[in-house]
Amino acid sequence: MLSGAPVSSTLRADQLLDRFFQSSDRQARTLIQQLRQRVGDLAPLIGDRLREADPAGECWRRGFLAQLLTEAAPQLADQAGIQPPPAGWLVARSAAAIDYGPLQDHLLRQEFEAADRLTSAHLRQLAGPAAEQRGYVYFSEVAPMPGLDLESLDRLWLTYSLGRFGFSVQGQLLRRCQGRWEDLWPRLGWKRDGVWTRYPTAFTWSLDAPEGHMPLINQLRGVRLMDALLAHPALVKRTESALAAPKG
């Protein structure tokens, strides 16, 4: 059996980035550790990759590079314009005049617990003044929520989580569980051995969390809120598009 360093470890920095973008999702994720190790060589090139991005699109590879550059070389990150809109590279639109810049900033800096709390606050904003006053959303308040905003929230979580977190990811997992909620909770890491995971201390607020672990939807009131959210037409469309996409 042949042994030695992987071929990707002998690539120049620009070639490694090319491979990261051209590979399937599965293959690209295997390169993440090498990208971390070579961030010094990659830092001058990452800004160009981000400036090439469609600000209205989504790409977890660019989200990861933005996180990597922000963590390892903050001065270069500032020069590359890696900031929340309107100065930053990823636009998250709102039909409800909500500024998603602070949420994007938390996600960019991998402050996932703060991002989760802010996402819950945004859902209450989308539900209306009554939800904000009571501190939680009724399932009946989900259907009127603007699809544009739910899409933006989902895009932000996907972009800054290696494509592993977000409402549409949770929707995909529910379908793979054949709609069985009790099978979904352990996959999300929200329930272990039949016991609900204690919030917030027992949750995993990092990229190492189980797929679909975030954002959190409070299940202590039952499944109707999450069911209504994942059944929103805007999120159904995103879920179905993801399920139909080729898997690498």
C-alpha positions in Angstrom: 0.0 0.0 0.0 1.3 3.4 -0.9 1.6 6.0 1.9 2.7 9.6 2.2 1.2 13.0 2.3 -2.1 13.6 0.4 -1.8 15.1 -3.0 -3.6 18.2 -1.9 -0.8 19.0 0.7 1.7 19.5 -2.2 -0.5 22.1 -4.0 0.2 25.8 -4.1 -2.2 28.0 -2.0 -4.1 29.1 -5.1 -4.4 25.5 -6.3 -5.7 24.3 -2.9 -8.3 27.0 -3.1 -9.3 26.0 -6.6 -9.7 22.4 -5.4 -11.7 23.5 -2.5 -14.2 25.3 -4.7 -14.3 22.7 -7.5 -14.7 19.6 -5.4 -18.0 18.1 -4.2 -19.2 19.2 -0.8 -18.0 16.0 0.8 -14.5 16.3 -0.8 -14.3 20.0 0.1 -15.0 19.3 3.8 -12.0 16.9 3.8 -9.8 19.9 2.9 -10.8 22.1 5.8 -8.0 21.0 8.2 -5.4 21.7 5.5 -6.9 25.2 4.8 -6.7 25.9 8.6 -3.1 24.8 8.6 -2.1 27.0 5.6 -4.1 30.1 6.5 -1.0 32.2 6.4 -0.4 31.3 2.7 -4.1 31.6 1.9 -5.0 34.8 3.6 -3.9 37.2 0.8 -6.0 35.2 -1.7 -9.2 34.8 0.3 -10.3 38.4 -0.1 -10.3 38.0 -3.9 -12.5 34.9 -3.6 -15.0 36.7 -1.5 -15.1 39.8 -3.7 -16.0 37.4 -6.6 -19.0 36.1 -4.7 -22.6 36.9 -5.6 -23.7 39.0 -2.6 -27.3 37.7 -3.0 -26.2 34.1 -3.3 -25.0 31.5 -0.8 -21.9 29.4 -0.6 -20.7 27.7 2.6 -17.2 27.5 1.2 -16.9 31.3 1.0 -18.6 31.5 4.4 -15.9 29.2 5.9 -13.1 31.2 4.3 -14.6 34.4 5.7 -14.7 32.8 9.2 -11.1 31.6 8.7 -9.8 34.9 7.7 -11.6 36.8 10.4 -10.2 34.4 13.0 -6.6 34.2 11.8 -6.0 37.6 10.1 -8.6 40.2 11.2 -6.7 43.1 9.6 -6.8 41.4 6.2 -10.5 40.5 6.8 -11.2 44.2 7.3 -9.4 45.1 4.1 -11.4 42.4 2.3 -14.7 44.0 3.4 -15.7 41.0 5.5 -18.2 42.9 7.6 -22.0 42.7 8.0 -24.0 44.6 5.2 -24.1 47.2 3.9 -20.3 47.1 3.9 -19.9 43.3 3.8 -20.0 40.7 1.1 -23.2 38.7 1.8 -26.6 40.5 1.5 -29.5 39.3 3.6 -32.7 41.0 2.5 -35.8 41.6 4.6 -39.4 42.4 3.8 -39.9 43.5 7.4 -37.1 46.1 7.5 -35.0 43.9 9.8 -31.2 44.4 9.9 -29.6 41.0 9.7 -26.1 42.5 9.9 -25.6 41.7 13.7 -26.7 38.1 13.1 -24.3 37.7 10.3 -21.5 39.2 12.4 -22.2 36.6 15.2 -22.2 33.8 12.7 -19.0 35.1 11.0 -17.3 35.1 14.4 -18.7 31.6 15.2 -20.6 33.0 18.2 -23.3 30.5 17.6 -25.1 30.8 21.0 -25.6 34.5 20.5 -26.6 33.9 16.9 -29.2 31.4 18.0 -30.7 33.8 20.5 -30.8 36.6 17.9 -32.5 34.3 15.4 -35.2 33.6 18.0 -35.6 37.3 18.5 -35.9 37.8 14.7 -38.6 35.2 14.5 -40.6 37.0 17.2 -40.2 40.2 15.2 -41.5 38.5 12.1 -44.4 37.1 14.1 -45.4 40.6 15.3 -45.7 42.8 18.4 -47.8 40.3 20.4 -45.1 37.6 20.0 -42.4 40.0 21.0 -44.4 41.0 24.1 -45.1 37.4 25.2 -41.6 36.2 24.4 -42.4 33.4 22.0 -44.1 32.6 18.7 -47.4 30.7 18.3 -47.5 28.2 15.4 -50.4 30.1 13.9 -48.1 33.2 13.5 -45.7 31.4 11.2 -47.7 31.3 7.9 -47.9 35.1 7.5 -44.1 35.5 8.0 -42.4 36.9 4.9 -40.7 34.2 2.9 -37.9 36.5 2.0 -36.9 36.8 5.7 -37.0 33.1 6.4 -34.9 32.5 3.3 -32.4 35.1 4.5 -32.2 33.5 8.0 -31.7 30.1 6.4 -29.0 31.4 4.0 -27.0 33.0 6.8 -27.0 29.8 8.9 -26.1 27.6 5.9 -23.3 29.9 4.7 -21.5 30.1 8.0 -21.9 26.4 9.1 -20.2 24.4 6.4 -23.8 23.9 5.0 -24.7 21.9 8.2 -27.1 24.2 10.1 -30.3 26.0 9.1 -34.1 25.4 8.8 -33.8 23.7 5.4 -31.2 21.3 6.8 -33.7 20.4 9.6 -36.4 20.0 7.0 -34.2 17.6 5.0 -33.5 15.5 8.1 -37.2 15.4 9.0 -37.9 13.9 5.6 -35.1 11.4 5.9 -36.8 10.4 9.3 -40.0 9.9 7.3 -41.6 12.7 9.3 -41.1 11.0 12.6 -40.3 13.7 15.1 -39.1 11.4 17.8 -36.4 10.1 15.4 -35.5 13.7 14.4 -34.7 15.0 17.9 -31.7 12.7 18.6 -30.3 13.4 15.1 -30.4 17.1 15.9 -28.8 16.5 19.3 -31.9 18.0 21.0 -32.8 14.8 22.9 -30.5 12.1 24.4 -31.8 8.8 25.8 -35.3 10.2 25.8 -34.4 13.3 27.8 -34.4 16.8 26.3 -31.0 18.4 26.1 -30.6 21.1 28.7 -30.5 24.6 27.3 -28.1 26.3 27.0 -25.3 24.4 28.8 -25.7 21.0 27.1 -25.9 22.3 23.6 -22.9 22.3 21.3 -22.3 25.9 20.2 -19.7 25.1 17.5 -19.2 23.7 14.1 -18.7 20.3 15.8 -22.4 20.1 16.7 -24.7 17.5 15.0 -26.1 18.3 11.6 -29.1 20.6 12.0 -28.3 21.3 15.6 -29.0 25.0 15.1 -31.0 27.2 15.1 -33.0 25.9 18.1 -36.8 25.9 18.1 -38.3 25.4 21.6 -40.0 22.0 21.6 -41.2 22.1 25.2 -44.6 23.4 23.8 -44.8 20.6 21.3 -43.9 20.2 17.7 -46.5 22.5 16.1 -44.3 25.6 15.9 -41.4 23.7 14.2 -43.9 21.9 12.0 -45.4 25.2 10.9 -42.0 26.7 10.3 -40.7 23.8 8.2 -44.0 23.8 6.3 -43.7 27.4 5.3 -43.6 27.5 1.5 -40.4 29.5 1.4 -38.6 26.8 3.4 -40.3 23.9 1.7 -38.9 25.2 -1.6 -35.4 25.5 -0.2 -35.6 22.0 1.4 -36.8 20.4 -1.8 -34.1 22.2 -3.8 -31.4 20.9 -1.5 -32.8 17.3 -1.6 -32.9 17.4 -5.4 -29.3 18.7 -5.7 -26.6 16.2 -6.6 -24.8 14.8 -3.6 -21.0 14.7 -3.6 
